Amino acid sequence: MATQDDLFQSGALQGDIDVDKANVDKLHKNALGLSGVLYFCIAGSAPIAAMLFNVPPMATQAGATTPLVFLLSGIGLLLLGISIVYLARRLTSAGGFYTWVRHSLGRGAAFQAGWLMMGGYALFEASLLGAFGSYTNETFSTYFHCQVVGGWVPYALIGALLIFVLSYFDVKWSVYTLAPFLILEIGILVILDLVISAHGGTAGHDMVHTFTAAGAHLQGAAPGGILGIGVAMALGVWSWVGFEAGAVYGEETRHPRRAVPIAVFSVVAFLTLLYVWTSYAATIGVGWTHAVDQFGTATLPYYALASQ
């Protein structure tokens, strides 16, 4: 009797042939190695954007327990990663999640999953471009006294154009051009975390109010408590969205059935540590009792943390 793995390999599970052997147009073969897939997984998650834009509203919902929220979210995604690793070792396609759902749950589920992912990516990209334009405009106007007509919009359009150019010509251009910025992005977070952790924040380290529900009952947190932790997990999980981007480069990766699962699972684990540490450092940096008012009402709270 054929095993499930045999069915995956032959495509018999859904009556399809192996996507690797399908007689269709293919992307640039062997253009990326493991490091390239790792880059796309991390860059797709946009860790600095997750920290800047997700931690403040999470704090207004769950108080000082944002580190706990990220920890719980990371554990859930690591469990999801087991399924991703299983599928990525057997199916490599630019369809990514669509291909996996198609072979696992059928055409209908894959159709819905594909369009939901497309919609999610569209919203994510639009929000990132808006944030990029806003922060770039704020930086140039504050530090260089440079004002442009249209405010943040021209910067967002420039960002969209650069993304299009890098994506259109060759996938390797994105890696070579943007990898230094990704290193800088993560480096900024790590340096900030190190400094705050070394100083102990404003009132010392606190594991009780950051990693238990005690910190979720902070005044002003809405809804606060256990419910607040659950609500905040929606943004917590969203902070990883994009890590699965490495899967869509399966046709362009050398040894994809080894590189893709290693990259995806490693990135989920790495971002879990980074998000938990960064949110913890930010919380003790403002003081756990001020997690709601500092993050909820302050403008650009991370700028204030870095300045302090």
C-alpha positions as CSV (number, residue, x, y, z in Angstrom):
1,M,0.0,0.0,0.0
2,A,1.3,3.5,-0.9
3,T,2.2,5.7,2.1
4,Q,1.1,9.3,2.5
5,D,4.5,10.5,1.5
6,D,4.3,8.4,-1.7
7,L,0.9,10.0,-2.4
8,F,2.4,13.5,-1.9
9,Q,5.4,12.7,-4.2
10,S,3.2,11.3,-7.0
11,G,0.5,13.9,-6.6
12,A,-2.1,11.1,-6.4
13,L,-3.6,12.7,-3.2
14,Q,-5.5,15.2,-5.4
15,G,-5.0,13.7,-8.8
16,D,-2.2,16.1,-9.7
17,I,1.4,15.6,-10.8
18,D,4.4,16.8,-8.8
19,V,4.7,20.5,-9.2
20,D,8.4,20.2,-9.7
21,K,7.8,18.0,-12.8
22,A,4.9,19.9,-14.2
23,N,5.3,21.0,-17.8
24,V,4.8,24.7,-17.1
25,D,6.9,27.8,-17.3
26,K,9.3,28.0,-14.4
27,L,11.1,30.8,-12.5
28,H,14.8,31.4,-12.3
29,K,16.1,28.0,-11.1
30,N,18.8,27.9,-8.4
31,A,18.9,31.7,-8.0
32,L,18.8,31.5,-4.2
33,G,20.5,29.6,-1.5
34,L,19.5,29.0,2.1
35,S,20.7,32.5,3.1
36,G,18.5,34.1,0.4
37,V,15.4,32.2,1.7
38,L,16.3,33.2,5.2
39,Y,16.5,36.8,4.1
40,F,13.0,36.8,2.4
41,C,11.4,35.1,5.4
42,I,12.7,37.7,7.9
43,A,12.3,40.6,5.6
44,G,8.7,39.5,4.8
45,S,7.9,39.7,8.5
46,A,9.3,43.2,8.8
47,P,10.4,42.9,12.4
48,I,11.0,46.6,13.1
49,A,7.6,47.5,11.6
50,A,6.0,44.8,13.9
51,M,7.6,46.4,16.9
52,L,6.9,50.0,16.0
53,F,3.3,49.6,14.9
54,N,2.0,46.5,16.8
55,V,3.4,46.8,20.3
56,P,1.7,50.1,21.2
57,P,-1.9,49.0,20.4
58,M,-1.1,45.6,22.0
59,A,-0.1,47.4,25.2
60,T,-3.4,49.3,25.2
61,Q,-5.3,46.0,25.1
62,A,-3.1,43.7,27.3
63,G,-1.2,46.2,29.5
64,A,2.3,45.2,30.4
65,T,1.9,41.6,29.1
66,T,3.0,42.1,25.5
67,P,6.0,39.9,26.1
68,L,3.7,37.1,27.2
69,V,1.5,37.7,24.2
70,F,4.4,37.3,21.8
71,L,5.6,34.2,23.6
72,L,2.2,32.5,23.3
73,S,1.9,33.6,19.6
74,G,5.4,32.3,18.9
75,I,4.6,28.9,20.4
76,G,1.5,28.7,18.3
77,L,3.4,29.5,15.1
78,L,6.1,27.0,16.0
79,L,3.4,24.3,16.1
80,L,2.2,25.6,12.7
81,G,5.8,25.4,11.5
82,I,5.7,21.6,12.0
83,S,3.1,21.3,9.3
84,I,4.9,23.8,7.1
85,V,8.1,21.8,7.3
86,Y,6.3,18.6,6.5
87,L,4.7,20.1,3.4
88,A,7.7,22.1,2.3
89,R,9.9,19.0,2.2
90,R,7.4,17.4,-0.3
91,L,6.0,20.3,-2.4
92,T,8.0,23.2,-3.8
93,S,6.1,25.8,-5.8
94,A,5.7,29.5,-6.2
95,G,2.1,29.0,-5.0
96,G,3.4,28.6,-1.5
97,F,0.5,28.1,0.9
98,Y,-2.0,27.7,-1.9
99,T,-0.1,24.6,-3.2
100,W,0.1,23.1,0.3
101,V,-3.6,23.7,1.0
102,R,-4.5,22.4,-2.4
103,H,-2.8,19.1,-1.8
104,S,-4.0,18.8,1.8
105,L,-7.6,20.1,1.8
106,G,-8.7,20.4,-1.8
107,R,-9.4,23.0,-4.4
108,G,-12.1,24.9,-2.5
109,A,-10.0,25.5,0.6
110,A,-7.0,26.4,-1.5
111,F,-9.0,28.9,-3.5
112,Q,-10.2,30.6,-0.4
113,A,-6.7,30.5,1.3
114,G,-5.1,31.9,-1.8
115,W,-7.4,34.9,-2.1
116,L,-7.2,35.5,1.7
117,M,-3.4,35.5,1.5
118,M,-3.5,37.8,-1.5
119,G,-5.8,40.2,0.4
120,G,-3.6,40.0,3.5
121,Y,-0.5,40.8,1.5
122,A,-2.2,43.7,-0.2
123,L,-3.2,45.2,3.1
124,F,0.2,44.6,4.6
125,E,2.0,46.2,1.7
126,A,-0.3,49.2,1.7
127,S,0.1,49.7,5.4
128,L,3.9,49.3,5.1
129,L,4.2,51.9,2.3
130,G,2.0,54.3,4.3
131,A,4.2,53.8,7.4
132,F,7.4,54.1,5.3
133,G,6.2,57.3,3.7
134,S,5.1,58.8,7.1
135,Y,8.3,57.9,8.9
136,T,10.5,59.1,6.1
137,N,8.6,62.4,5.8
138,E,8.8,62.8,9.6
139,T,12.6,62.1,9.6
140,F,13.4,64.5,6.7
141,S,11.3,67.3,8.0
142,T,12.5,67.0,11.6
143,Y,16.2,66.4,11.1
144,F,16.9,67.9,7.7
145,H,14.1,70.5,7.6
146,C,13.1,69.2,4.2
147,Q,9.5,69.5,3.2
148,V,8.1,68.0,0.0
149,V,4.7,68.6,-1.7
150,G,2.3,65.9,-0.7
151,G,3.9,65.0,2.6
152,W,4.3,61.2,3.0
153,V,2.7,60.3,-0.4
154,P,5.7,60.9,-2.6
155,Y,7.9,58.8,-0.3
156,A,5.4,55.9,-0.4
157,L,5.2,56.1,-4.2
158,I,9.0,56.0,-4.4
159,G,9.1,53.0,-2.1
160,A,6.5,51.2,-4.3
161,L,8.5,52.0,-7.4
162,L,11.7,50.6,-5.9
163,I,10.0,47.4,-4.8
164,F,8.6,46.9,-8.4
165,V,12.0,47.5,-10.0
166,L,13.8,45.1,-7.7
167,S,11.1,42.4,-8.1
168,Y,10.7,42.7,-11.8
169,F,14.2,42.3,-13.1
170,D,15.8,39.6,-10.8
171,V,15.0,38.1,-7.5
172,K,18.7,38.3,-6.5
173,W,18.6,42.1,-6.8
174,S,16.3,42.3,-3.8
175,V,18.7,40.2,-1.7
176,Y,21.9,42.1,-2.6
177,T,20.3,45.5,-2.3
178,L,18.1,45.2,0.8
179,A,20.1,42.7,2.9
180,P,22.2,45.5,4.5
181,F,19.1,47.3,5.5
182,L,17.7,44.2,7.1
183,I,20.9,43.7,9.1
184,L,20.6,47.4,10.2
185,E,17.0,47.0,11.1
186,I,17.6,44.0,13.3
187,G,20.8,45.5,14.7
188,I,18.9,48.6,15.8
189,L,16.4,46.5,17.8
190,V,19.1,44.4,19.3
191,I,21.2,47.4,20.4
192,L,18.2,49.1,21.9
193,D,17.2,45.9,23.7
194,L,20.8,45.4,25.0
195,V,21.0,48.9,26.4
196,I,17.6,48.9,28.1
197,S,18.2,45.4,29.5
198,A,21.6,46.4,30.8
199,H,20.2,49.4,32.6
200,G,17.2,47.5,33.9
201,G,14.7,49.9,32.4
202,T,13.2,52.7,34.6
203,A,12.5,50.5,37.6
204,G,14.4,47.3,37.2
205,H,13.6,44.0,35.6
206,D,10.1,42.6,36.1
207,M,9.1,39.1,35.0
208,V,5.9,39.0,37.0
209,H,3.9,41.7,35.3
210,T,5.4,41.0,31.8
211,F,5.0,37.2,31.7
212,T,1.9,36.6,33.7
213,A,-1.7,37.9,33.6
214,A,-0.9,40.2,36.5
215,G,0.3,42.9,34.1
216,A,-2.8,42.7,32.0
217,H,-5.0,44.2,34.7
218,L,-3.4,47.6,34.3
219,Q,-5.7,50.6,34.6
220,G,-6.6,51.9,31.1
221,A,-6.1,48.6,29.3
222,A,-9.1,47.7,27.3
223,P,-10.3,45.1,27.5
224,G,-7.4,44.0,29.8
225,G,-7.1,40.8,31.7
226,I,-7.1,37.4,30.0
227,L,-9.5,38.7,27.3
228,G,-7.0,41.5,26.6
229,I,-4.2,39.0,26.1
230,G,-6.4,37.0,23.7
231,V,-7.3,40.1,21.7
232,A,-3.7,41.3,21.6
233,M,-2.7,37.9,20.2
234,A,-4.4,38.9,16.9
235,L,-1.7,41.5,16.4
236,G,0.9,39.2,18.0
237,V,0.4,36.6,15.3
238,W,0.2,39.3,12.6
239,S,3.7,40.3,13.5
240,W,5.0,37.1,11.9
241,V,2.9,37.4,8.7
242,G,5.4,37.3,5.9
243,F,7.7,34.6,7.4
244,E,6.0,32.2,5.0
245,A,7.2,34.3,2.0
246,G,10.2,32.0,1.7
247,A,7.9,29.2,0.6
248,V,7.0,31.0,-2.7
249,Y,10.7,31.0,-3.7
250,G,10.8,27.2,-3.8
251,E,11.2,27.1,-7.6
252,E,14.1,29.6,-7.4
253,T,16.0,28.0,-4.5
254,R,18.8,25.5,-4.6
255,H,17.7,22.3,-2.7
256,P,14.3,23.8,-1.9
257,R,13.1,20.8,0.1
258,R,15.9,21.3,2.5
259,A,16.4,25.1,2.4
260,V,12.7,26.2,2.6
261,P,11.7,24.3,5.8
262,I,15.0,25.1,7.6
263,A,14.5,28.8,6.8
264,V,10.8,29.0,7.7
265,F,11.2,27.1,11.0
266,S,14.4,29.0,12.0
267,V,12.9,32.4,11.3
268,V,9.8,31.6,13.4
269,A,12.0,30.6,16.3
270,F,14.4,33.6,15.8
271,L,11.5,36.1,15.6
272,T,9.9,34.6,18.7
273,L,13.1,35.4,20.7
274,L,13.5,38.9,19.1
275,Y,9.8,39.9,19.6
276,V,9.7,38.7,23.2
277,W,12.9,40.4,24.1
278,T,12.1,43.7,22.3
279,S,8.6,44.0,23.8
280,Y,10.0,43.1,27.2
281,A,12.7,45.8,26.9
282,A,10.2,48.3,25.7
283,T,7.9,47.6,28.6
284,I,10.5,47.9,31.3
285,G,11.9,50.9,29.4
286,V,8.8,52.9,30.0
287,G,8.0,51.1,33.3
288,W,5.3,48.4,33.4
289,T,2.8,50.7,35.2
290,H,3.1,53.1,32.3
291,A,2.7,50.6,29.5
292,V,-0.8,51.8,28.6
293,D,-0.4,55.5,28.8
294,Q,3.2,55.7,27.3
295,F,2.4,53.4,24.4
296,G,-1.2,54.4,24.0
297,T,-0.9,58.2,23.9
298,A,2.8,58.9,23.3
299,T,3.9,59.9,19.8
300,L,6.6,57.6,18.4
301,P,7.3,55.9,21.8
302,Y,10.4,54.1,20.4
303,Y,12.0,57.4,19.5
304,A,11.5,58.5,23.2
305,L,13.0,55.2,24.4
306,A,16.0,55.5,22.2
307,S,16.6,59.1,23.2
308,Q,16.3,58.2,26.9
